[in-house]
Amino acid sequence: MQSRHGSLESAILSTLWNLEKDGIYTNTVKDVYEILSQNDSGKRAYTTIKTVMDRLFEKKLLLRFREGRKFCYRTVYSNREIVENSLNELANRYCSGNIDILKEILNSVIEKQLVSV
């Protein structure tokens, strides 16, 4: 699983996770486009959303299936699985695979955020 995503890929995945959390598992490009258009100040073309969703399908991060005449999409991995994979990749890349080093860094970041609140 590839865990690095562009900002639009992340926005699409987040949109689908929110829909799936509400029990909606047959989401079209139009569904995602409409939600992103409402929530996003930077308007994107429908065709851009479609292209990115197709690429997420090719990367095996989305399932695509036909329902009637349209394609529907759903996520393959949960948000938690993506985050866990990303943390393991970070540990392998920057901490010689030692997750404890990454844990110390994360704790430090959390402490700094708590102090600034």
KEDRENVO-565845 format. One line per 4 residues: number of its first residue (from 1); their letters; for each residue z, y, x of N, C-alpha, C. Coordinates in nm, 3 decimals, decimal comma. Atoms other than C-alpha are relative to their C-alpha. Layout:
NUM) a) Z Y X Z Y X Z Y X; ...
% end
This chain:
1) mqsr) 0,000 -0,118 0,084 0,000 0,000 0,000 0,000 0,124 0,089; 0,005 -0,126 -0,073 -0,097 0,339 0,135 0,094 0,098 -0,069; -0,098 -0,086 0,065 0,188 0,582 0,076 -0,027 0,148 0,022; 0,033 -0,141 -0,018 0,031 0,905 0,200 -0,103 0,040 -0,104
5) hgsl) 0,088 -0,046 0,106 -0,130 1,099 -0,080 -0,017 0,150 0,011; 0,021 -0,142 0,012 -0,283 1,436 -0,130 0,080 0,053 -0,117; -0,082 -0,059 0,107 -0,113 1,679 -0,365 -0,054 -0,034 -0,138; 0,054 0,035 0,131 -0,353 1,604 -0,652 0,025 -0,148 -0,030
9) esai) -0,032 0,142 0,020 -0,308 1,229 -0,603 0,146 -0,015 -0,045; -0,141 0,006 0,037 0,068 1,280 -0,619 0,024 0,052 -0,140; -0,014 -0,056 0,134 0,038 1,496 -0,931 -0,049 -0,099 -0,106; 0,054 0,099 0,094 -0,175 1,231 -1,102 0,095 -0,118 -0,014
13) lstl) -0,096 0,111 0,006 0,065 0,951 -1,009 0,125 0,040 -0,077; -0,120 -0,046 0,071 0,362 1,156 -1,131 -0,026 0,011 -0,150; 0,036 -0,012 0,142 0,184 1,230 -1,459 -0,002 -0,138 -0,065; 0,007 0,135 0,055 0,112 0,861 -1,513 0,138 -0,065 -0,008
17) wnle) -0,136 0,056 0,004 0,469 0,760 -1,422 0,078 0,057 -0,119; -0,070 -0,061 0,113 0,603 1,008 -1,679 -0,049 -0,057 -0,133; 0,054 0,058 0,122 0,370 0,875 -1,947 0,049 -0,144 -0,017; -0,043 0,139 0,006 0,460 0,515 -1,863 0,150 -0,010 -0,029
21) kdgi) -0,145 -0,002 0,030 0,831 0,602 -1,871 0,022 0,015 -0,150; -0,007 -0,018 0,146 0,767 0,704 -2,233 -0,066 -0,115 -0,076; 0,057 0,118 0,064 0,601 0,367 -2,300 -0,149 0,009 -0,029; 0,144 -0,018 0,022 0,241 0,491 -2,289 -0,073 -0,057 0,123
25) ytnt) 0,061 0,071 -0,113 0,033 0,253 -2,073 -0,153 -0,001 -0,004; 0,146 -0,004 0,008 -0,326 0,319 -2,182 -0,044 0,146 0,009; 0,027 -0,140 -0,022 -0,399 0,658 -2,028 -0,140 0,020 0,057; 0,136 -0,031 -0,044 -0,747 0,801 -1,987 0,002 0,119 0,096
29) vkdv) 0,015 -0,118 -0,085 -0,874 1,061 -1,745 0,028 0,125 -0,083; -0,021 -0,116 0,088 -0,874 1,303 -2,039 0,148 0,025 -0,024; -0,145 -0,015 0,021 -0,502 1,238 -2,105 0,064 0,069 0,120; -0,058 -0,054 -0,123 -0,412 1,311 -1,744 -0,049 0,143 0,022
33) yeil) 0,058 -0,133 -0,017 -0,648 1,611 -1,726 0,070 0,102 -0,089; -0,063 -0,094 0,094 -0,493 1,771 -2,036 0,143 0,032 0,041; -0,139 -0,024 -0,043 -0,137 1,729 -1,907 0,002 0,087 0,125; 0,003 -0,080 -0,122 -0,224 1,862 -1,562 -0,046 0,142 -0,028
37) sqnd) 0,048 -0,135 0,034 -0,410 2,157 -1,718 0,110 0,084 -0,062; -0,112 -0,072 0,062 -0,100 2,249 -1,918 0,106 0,038 0,103; -0,111 -0,017 -0,093 0,142 2,215 -1,627 -0,039 0,063 0,133; 0,045 -0,040 -0,133 -0,069 2,327 -1,331 -0,062 0,138 -0,007
41) sgkr) 0,058 -0,134 -0,003 -0,142 2,688 -1,248 -0,139 -0,001 0,063; 0,132 0,013 -0,060 -0,440 2,581 -1,034 -0,086 -0,095 -0,081; 0,084 0,083 0,088 -0,693 2,457 -1,290 -0,098 -0,082 0,084; 0,094 0,089 -0,068 -0,898 2,160 -1,176 -0,098 -0,053 -0,103
45) aytt) 0,104 0,050 0,089 -1,219 2,030 -1,321 0,031 -0,144 -0,042; -0,013 0,137 0,052 -1,218 1,715 -1,534 -0,060 -0,100 0,098; 0,068 0,092 -0,092 -1,463 1,557 -1,290 0,080 -0,021 0,129; -0,085 0,014 -0,119 -1,224 1,623 -1,002 0,112 -0,100 -0,027
49) iktv) -0,107 0,092 0,038 -0,942 1,443 -1,184 -0,056 -0,143 -0,007; 0,063 0,132 0,011 -1,179 1,153 -1,262 -0,027 -0,059 0,138; 0,031 0,048 -0,135 -1,292 1,126 -0,900 0,126 -0,046 0,072; -0,125 0,035 -0,069 -0,935 1,123 -0,769 0,062 -0,125 -0,061
53) mdrl) -0,054 0,121 0,064 -0,825 0,864 -1,027 -0,081 -0,123 0,041; 0,083 0,112 -0,047 -1,120 0,644 -0,928 0,036 -0,037 0,144; -0,039 0,028 -0,139 -1,017 0,679 -0,563 0,137 -0,069 0,006; -0,130 0,068 0,006 -0,659 0,583 -0,650 -0,017 -0,145 -0,044
57) fekk) 0,033 0,137 0,040 -0,806 0,277 -0,821 -0,054 -0,078 0,120; 0,057 0,066 -0,119 -1,008 0,195 -0,507 0,107 -0,028 0,105; -0,112 0,020 -0,094 -0,689 0,232 -0,299 0,102 -0,100 -0,052; -0,087 0,099 0,063 -0,527 -0,021 -0,534 0,136 0,056 -0,040
61) lllr) -0,121 -0,063 0,049 -0,268 0,228 -0,656 -0,002 0,016 -0,151; 0,014 -0,002 0,145 -0,402 0,232 -1,012 -0,077 -0,122 -0,045; 0,080 0,102 0,069 -0,523 -0,040 -1,243 -0,095 0,075 -0,092; 0,097 -0,060 0,092 -0,836 0,042 -1,442 -0,051 -0,110 -0,091
65) freg) 0,048 0,100 0,095 -0,934 -0,143 -1,758 -0,071 0,070 -0,114; 0,080 -0,055 0,109 -1,176 -0,090 -2,040 0,071 -0,024 -0,132; -0,052 0,010 0,135 -1,046 -0,019 -2,386 -0,103 0,068 -0,091; 0,111 -0,056 0,078 -1,337 0,022 -2,624 -0,108 0,049 0,095
69) rkfc) 0,104 -0,058 -0,085 -1,586 0,255 -2,461 0,054 0,081 0,116; -0,057 -0,084 -0,105 -1,344 0,427 -2,226 0,084 -0,084 0,097; -0,088 0,062 -0,099 -1,153 0,336 -1,912 0,139 0,057 -0,016; -0,140 -0,040 -0,001 -0,775 0,347 -1,913 0,059 -0,037 0,136
73) yrtv) -0,063 0,019 -0,129 -0,547 0,360 -1,612 0,149 -0,017 -0,017; -0,146 0,005 -0,012 -0,194 0,265 -1,524 0,035 -0,025 0,145; -0,041 0,011 -0,140 0,003 0,263 -1,203 0,028 -0,145 0,037; -0,029 0,133 -0,052 0,039 -0,046 -0,988 0,145 -0,005 0,050
77) ysnr) -0,133 -0,006 -0,060 0,361 0,064 -0,814 0,083 0,107 -0,068; -0,092 -0,101 0,054 0,665 0,249 -0,940 0,018 0,111 0,104; -0,032 -0,111 -0,090 0,771 0,581 -0,793 0,095 -0,049 0,110; -0,098 0,051 -0,096 1,062 0,402 -0,625 -0,067 -0,086 0,108
81) eive) 0,070 0,085 -0,098 0,831 0,146 -0,459 -0,080 0,084 0,099; 0,077 -0,089 -0,088 0,612 0,425 -0,321 0,094 0,070 0,099; -0,096 -0,068 -0,087 0,916 0,612 -0,184 0,056 -0,096 0,104; -0,052 0,098 -0,094 1,062 0,297 -0,027 -0,102 -0,032 0,110
85) nsln) 0,105 0,029 -0,098 0,730 0,218 0,140 -0,019 0,118 0,095; 0,014 -0,120 -0,083 0,702 0,577 0,265 0,113 0,011 0,102; -0,114 -0,007 -0,091 1,051 0,567 0,414 -0,011 -0,106 0,111; 0,020 0,103 -0,102 0,976 0,239 0,590 -0,109 0,041 0,099
89) elan) 0,106 -0,049 -0,089 0,653 0,389 0,728 0,052 0,108 0,094; -0,059 -0,104 -0,085 0,844 0,694 0,854 0,090 -0,060 0,107; -0,088 0,065 -0,097 1,105 0,474 1,019 -0,081 -0,070 0,108; 0,083 0,070 -0,098 0,836 0,266 1,186 -0,073 0,097 0,091
93) rycs) 0,082 -0,095 -0,077 0,631 0,565 1,298 0,084 0,087 0,092; -0,073 -0,102 -0,074 0,903 0,803 1,416 0,138 -0,044 0,050; -0,136 0,043 -0,036 1,225 0,601 1,458 0,000 -0,140 0,058; 0,013 0,134 -0,057 1,102 0,283 1,628 0,045 -0,109 -0,096
97) gnid) -0,034 0,099 0,101 1,158 0,099 1,303 0,147 -0,001 -0,039; -0,144 -0,002 0,027 1,528 0,187 1,298 0,028 0,088 -0,122; -0,023 -0,072 0,126 1,602 0,285 0,939 0,130 0,079 0,004; -0,126 -0,072 -0,011 1,955 0,395 1,039 -0,020 0,142 0,054
101) ilke) 0,031 -0,134 -0,051 1,809 0,687 1,236 -0,054 0,087 -0,114; 0,055 -0,073 0,114 1,611 0,790 0,930 0,110 0,034 -0,100; -0,112 -0,023 0,091 1,926 0,755 0,720 0,086 0,118 0,047; -0,077 -0,112 -0,056 2,115 0,992 0,953 -0,072 0,132 -0,024
105) ilns) 0,079 -0,122 0,021 1,834 1,247 0,930 0,005 0,040 -0,147; -0,004 -0,027 0,143 1,827 1,219 0,551 0,136 0,056 -0,042; -0,135 -0,050 0,030 2,205 1,265 0,531 0,017 0,144 0,048; -0,007 -0,136 -0,054 2,175 1,577 0,748 -0,075 0,098 -0,090
109) viek) 0,079 -0,084 0,091 1,904 1,719 0,520 0,076 0,024 -0,130; -0,076 -0,010 0,125 2,117 1,648 0,213 0,119 0,096 0,019; -0,113 -0,088 -0,026 2,421 1,819 0,370 -0,044 0,146 0,008; 0,052 -0,138 -0,010 2,213 2,130 0,455 -0,036 0,055 -0,136
113) qlvs) 0,036 -0,046 0,135 2,085 2,148 0,099 0,124 0,028 -0,083; -0,124 -0,022 0,075 2,436 2,116 -0,045 0,068 0,128 0,042; -0,063 -0,123 -0,052 2,560 2,399 0,177 -0,075 0,122 -0,051; 0,081 -0,116 0,043 2,273 2,627 0,071 0,004 0,024 -0,149
117) v) -0,005 -0,016 0,148 2,342 2,575 -0,302 0,110 0,090 -0,042
% end
